[in-house]
């Protein structure tokens, strides 16, 4: 995930949290009877929103085919091929 996408995701998270904080403040000031529900939603969102944003980045990183993952996979394949060739050479030299 590039820096721009991370920044956009962070801005979305900030907007969501600020919206919930402002709504909770307004409901608290004007004395609506459902103030405790808004407070619990605010507390939940304070933990849940950053967690879900981290999860989105984690899943994207695991399932994306970016250059870094492809290079590492290529190195792993080359190492596996080298190991198999070495085993074959060792087996032939023992005969």
Residue pairs with C-beta under 8 A, 6 or more apart in sequence:
1 57
1 60
1 61
1 64
6 57
9 53
9 56
9 57
10 53
12 53
13 49
13 50
13 53
16 45
16 49
17 45
17 46
17 49
20 41
20 42
20 45
21 42
23 38
24 35
24 38
24 39
24 41
24 42
27 34
27 35
27 38
28 35
28 38
28 39
32 38
